[in-house]
Amino acid sequence: MKFGKEFQTHLEETLPEWRDKFLSYKLLKKLLKQMSTADATLNAPDLSTGAAQADDGGAERNQPWVGLEEWFVRILDEELEKFNDFYVDKEEDFVIRLQELRERIERLKEKSSKRGIVPSESKFSEEMLEIRKDFVSIHGEMVLLKNYSSLNFTGLVKILKKYDKRTGGLLRLPFTQRALHQPFFTTDPLTRLVHECEANLEDNTMEIYRSTLAAMRAIRSVRGPSSTYNPLSFAYFLQNQDEDDNGAVTAENSGSNSSPTSLNEEANQDDVHSVK
């Protein structure tokens, strides 16, 4: 698949509010098609201000013209600024949201501890699950932002290559070197955030598991020991369903509480009585 189609596919699949933050690849490519090698020697208009200005004598004069390469670089600079603004804002947002999630976990633990509530209560587990969902959501967005950095840089290099080929210029190498030092391409801090999020996800999963296990143990201590009790057993779940339908099964009438030895002894006694 050609990069242009791949780029467009990614735009269609990304978050809607992110789409206008990507490289204007299609527009830049269309602009380059309208250029020719001869255009490199021509002048292009400075689009940053109006087409005309009044001089000191009050007469209108044409806006100063700039070279084609300078004009094109100005367009690319605007793209870089767009990348950097969006990337830095999202990175800062991730830092804040991750910290808020850590604080929510600490408040939840502290709240359970102060009230003497078993940390494994269903409400605790539900809130932990909600926090886990938020961690997963942030993690997904951070991965998208790393892809955002990579895709825009690749698109920029492709456009610069097309520019040099079209105009005979030598813009790709110096501009690429410049892009390598831009905030949107410096992804080390973001990578650390991704790893921190994954570590928190793992801790959160273990916390939910521990709380669920503790809840099962608490239930077991209330119900008392039973040879058939296994909180992780599917058979135990089915047994509970039968109890709901047919009535509770007690230790006195449950055959599951009789050992094979006692059953054999009862059978032998019945045989003796029958012989007598």
Order of alpha helices (4+ residues) and beta strands (2+ residues): alpha-alpha-beta-beta-beta-beta-alpha-alpha-alpha-alpha-alpha-alpha
